[in-house]
Amino acid sequence: MAMRVKKQLEHWLDLPKGSLTGESRLEIYAGRMAVMDGRCAVLTCEEDVVRLRTAGGVLCFRGRELRLSAFSANGATVEGRLCAVEFE
């Protein structure tokens, strides 16, 4: 299905952006939790940095006491004290 048609379907069906096109979506909750929906792979998972490869590039979380509380090929949840989110 063409990308333009997928975007139109998302709009008409009131689906979250990227649900049909494979784009990633990031939600951050009070600097304590970040939920990333979309295909990803873990590059680095340390106490002060978590790096995920997404379709749009590398997403880097910096902070303290970071951990992946949930992970699948279709998303990840990072918890801890988030100080910065960077796109590399």
TACOR-V945185 format. One record per helix or strand. SS is the DSSP state (alpha for helix, beta for strand). FROM is the first residue (numbers start at 0). LEN is the number of residues. If there is no record, write none. Layout:
ss=<SS | SS>
from=<FROM | FROM>
len=<LEN | LEN>
This chain:
ss=<alpha | beta | beta | beta | beta | beta | beta>
from=<2 | 24 | 32 | 39 | 48 | 56 | 74>
len=<10 | 5 | 5 | 6 | 6 | 16 | 13>
